[in-house]
């Protein structure tokens, strides 16, 4: 990565410079700027997660604006952010693995009567289409915002990936399940991004696994996928048609529609 490699010697051949540029698509950030932007962006995210309504929503909008400005000012090109077709086919095995894990999880949820999701395509799409888009945004933030800057601050790409996964997991306090899941998948996605430099399969795998987690684990166990203050304020509905209590706006990994009713699977509904 251009952020962690020393400058090329002046005697280096132009061909070597072109090769290094293609392998390291990001322009260098100063270490001071990288640290400052991480502190500001991550600090604002944590403040949003732990702020009660009605202040949470305006803070969420302010945080989104600040991070968007930081990304825009440091934007190099779409391919450098992983928005490219190169290596797409080679990395689609990531999506296949996510689908396989999802199938196993759904089968286990059916067996243990914990599956809860719409059983028709259109209601399912309406409920989780927003989360699929949010998965893409999360991967863009994870790789293009945090990983990029930690590559500048830490001595190796492996340590940068580990640190990115750690802060990603920490943002999901106090949910123990989400912290473990986000650390594991966050580390895997960072390492895969460093290898393939393609964001699309990571976003697709993220969406598949996040939705799977939401529909296979009981809401009282995962507190309807809430993190931060919302984890403590969650109250499990007492009726199937009761809407969940909602005061959570932002989750950095597995956001789902907090207003969705808790449904039982067809097998679970049998006497």
C-alpha positions in Angstrom: 0.0 0.0 0.0 1.2 3.5 -0.8 0.3 4.5 2.7 2.8 2.2 4.3 5.6 1.9 1.8 8.6 4.2 1.8 9.0 6.6 -1.1 10.7 5.1 -4.2 14.3 5.9 -4.6 15.1 8.6 -7.2 17.1 6.1 -9.1 14.2 3.7 -9.5 13.2 2.9 -13.1 10.0 4.4 -14.5 8.6 0.9 -15.0 9.1 0.0 -11.4 7.3 3.2 -10.4 4.4 2.3 -12.6 4.2 -1.2 -11.2 4.3 0.2 -7.6 1.6 2.7 -8.4 -0.8 0.0 -9.8 -0.2 -2.2 -6.8 -0.7 0.7 -4.3 -3.6 2.7 -5.6 -4.0 5.1 -2.6 -2.2 8.4 -2.4 -0.3 8.8 0.9 -2.0 10.6 3.8 0.0 12.2 6.5 0.1 10.3 9.7 -1.3 13.2 11.7 -4.2 13.6 9.3 -4.9 9.9 9.3 -5.0 9.8 13.1 -7.2 12.9 13.3 -9.7 11.7 10.8 -10.0 8.3 12.5 -10.5 10.0 15.9 -13.2 12.3 14.5 -15.1 9.7 12.5 -15.0 6.9 15.0 -15.7 9.3 17.9 -18.8 10.6 16.2 -20.1 7.1 15.5 -19.7 6.1 19.1 -21.5 9.3 20.3 -24.4 8.5 18.0 -24.7 5.0 19.2 -24.9 6.0 22.8 -27.0 9.2 22.5 -30.7 9.0 23.4 -33.5 10.4 21.3 -34.4 13.0 20.1 -30.7 14.0 19.7 -29.6 10.8 18.1 -31.1 11.5 14.7 -29.6 15.0 14.1 -26.2 13.6 15.4 -26.5 10.7 13.0 -27.1 13.1 10.0 -24.2 15.3 11.2 -21.9 12.3 11.5 -22.8 11.0 8.0 -22.1 14.5 6.6 -18.7 14.7 8.3 -17.6 11.3 7.2 -18.8 11.9 3.6 -16.7 15.1 3.5 -13.6 13.3 4.8 -14.1 10.6 2.2 -14.6 13.1 -0.6 -11.5 15.1 0.3 -9.3 12.0 0.3 -11.0 10.4 -2.7 -8.6 9.2 -5.4 -10.7 7.1 -7.8 -13.4 4.6 -7.8 -11.1 1.6 -8.6 -8.8 2.6 -5.6 -11.8 2.3 -3.3 -12.6 -1.2 -4.6 -15.3 -0.1 -7.0 -14.1 -2.0 -10.0 -14.6 -5.2 -12.0 -11.0 -6.4 -11.8 -10.7 -9.5 -9.6 -14.5 -9.7 -9.3 -14.9 -13.2 -10.8 -11.8 -14.4 -8.9 -13.3 -13.2 -5.6 -16.9 -14.4 -6.0 -16.0 -17.5 -4.0 -16.6 -15.2 -1.0 -20.2 -14.9 -1.9 -20.5 -18.7 -2.4 -19.0 -19.3 1.1 -21.5 -16.8 2.6 -24.4 -18.5 0.9 -23.2 -21.9 2.1 -23.0 -20.6 5.7 -26.4 -19.0 5.4 -27.9 -22.2 4.2 -26.5 -24.1 7.1 -27.7 -21.5 9.6 -31.2 -21.4 8.1 -31.4 -25.2 8.3 -30.4 -25.2 11.9 -32.8 -22.4 12.7 -35.7 -24.4 11.2 -34.6 -27.4 13.2 -34.5 -25.4 16.5 -37.7 -23.4 15.6 -35.9 -20.0 15.7 -36.4 -18.9 12.0 -38.4 -15.7 11.8 -38.8 -14.0 8.4 -41.3 -13.3 5.7 -42.0 -16.4 3.7 -42.7 -14.6 0.4 -40.1 -12.9 -1.8 -41.7 -9.4 -2.0 -42.2 -8.8 1.8 -38.7 -10.3 2.4 -37.2 -7.9 -0.2 -39.0 -4.9 1.3 -37.8 -5.6 4.8 -34.1 -6.3 4.0 -33.3 -4.3 0.8 -32.3 -1.4 3.0 -29.9 -3.6 4.9 -28.2 -4.8 1.7 -27.5 -1.2 0.8 -26.3 -0.5 4.3 -23.9 -3.5 4.0 -22.3 -1.8 1.0 -21.9 1.4 2.9 -20.3 -0.4 5.9 -17.8 -2.1 3.7 -16.9 1.2 2.1 -16.4 2.8 5.5 -14.5 -0.2 6.8 -12.0 -0.4 3.9 -11.9 3.1 2.4 -12.1 5.0 5.6 -10.7 3.1 8.6 -8.4 0.5 6.9 -6.8 3.0 4.6 -5.9 5.3 7.5 -4.7 2.5 9.8 -2.4 1.3 7.0 -0.7 4.7 7.3 -0.4 4.5 11.1 0.7 0.9 11.7 3.8 -0.8 10.5 2.2 -3.7 8.6 -1.0 -4.5 6.6 -1.8 -7.4 9.0 -1.8 -5.2 12.0 -3.9 -2.6 10.2 -6.5 -5.2 9.3 -6.5 -6.5 12.9 -6.9 -3.0 14.3 -9.7 -2.2 11.9 -11.6 -5.4 12.9 -11.1 -4.5 16.6 -12.6 -1.0 16.4 -15.4 -2.4 14.2 -16.2 -4.9 16.9 -15.9 -2.3 19.7 -18.5 -0.2 18.0 -21.0 -3.1 18.7 -20.7 -3.0 22.4 -22.4 -4.3 24.5 -23.8 -7.1 22.3 -21.4 -10.1 22.8 -22.7 -12.0 19.8 -22.3 -9.0 17.4 -18.9 -8.2 18.8 -17.6 -11.7 18.1 -19.2 -11.8 14.7 -18.1 -8.4 13.6 -14.5 -8.9 14.7 -14.3 -12.2 12.8 -15.9 -11.1 9.7 -14.3 -7.6 9.8 -10.9 -9.1 9.9 -11.7 -11.5 7.1 -13.1 -8.7 4.9 -10.1 -6.5 5.5 -7.6 -9.3 4.5 -9.7 -10.2 1.5 -9.8 -6.5 0.4 -6.1 -6.2 0.7 -5.7 -9.3 -1.5 -8.4 -8.6 -4.2 -9.0 -4.9 -3.9 -12.7 -5.4 -4.8 -15.5 -4.2 -2.6 -18.5 -5.8 -4.3 -18.1 -9.5 -3.1 -17.4 -8.2 0.4 -20.6 -6.2 0.4 -22.7 -9.1 -0.9 -21.2 -11.5 1.6 -21.8 -9.0 4.4 -25.5 -8.6 3.4 -26.1 -12.3 3.2 -24.5 -13.1 6.6 -26.1 -10.1 8.3 -29.6 -10.9 7.1 -29.0 -14.6 8.0 -28.0 -13.5 11.6 -31.1 -11.4 11.8 -33.6 -14.1 10.8 -32.1 -17.1 12.5 -31.4 -15.9 16.0 -34.2 -15.0 18.3 -34.7 -11.3 18.8 -34.6 -11.4 22.6 -31.1 -13.1 22.3 -29.6 -10.4 19.9 -31.9 -7.6 21.1 -33.2 -7.1 17.6 -29.6 -6.4 16.3 -29.2 -3.3 18.4 -26.0 -1.9 19.7 -25.0 0.9 22.0 -27.8 2.4 24.1 -30.4 0.7 22.0 -29.2 -2.7 23.3 -30.3 -1.8 26.9 -33.6 -0.2 25.9 -34.8 -3.1 23.8 -37.9 -4.8 25.1 -39.0 -8.1 23.5 -42.6 -7.9 22.1 -45.2 -10.0 23.9 -47.3 -10.6 20.9 -46.4 -11.8 17.4 -48.0 -8.7 15.8 -46.5 -6.2 18.3 -44.0 -3.8 16.9 -40.6 -3.6 18.5 -39.6 -0.6 20.5 -37.3 1.6 18.4 -34.8 4.2 19.4 -31.8 3.0 17.5 -30.8 4.8 14.4 -27.3 3.6 13.6 -25.5 0.2 13.8 -22.2 -0.2 12.2 -22.5 -3.8 11.1 -25.8 -5.6 11.2 -28.5 -2.9 10.9 -32.0 -4.3 10.2 -35.4 -2.7 10.1 -36.1 -2.2 13.8 -39.7 -1.7 13.2 -40.2 -5.1 11.6 -42.6 -7.4 13.6 -41.1 -10.5 15.1 -42.5 -13.4 13.1 -42.3 -17.1 13.7 -41.4 -19.7 11.0 -44.2 -21.9 9.6 -42.8 -24.9 11.5 -42.7 -22.9 14.7 -46.3 -21.9 14.4 -47.5 -25.5 14.3 -49.2 -26.8 17.4 
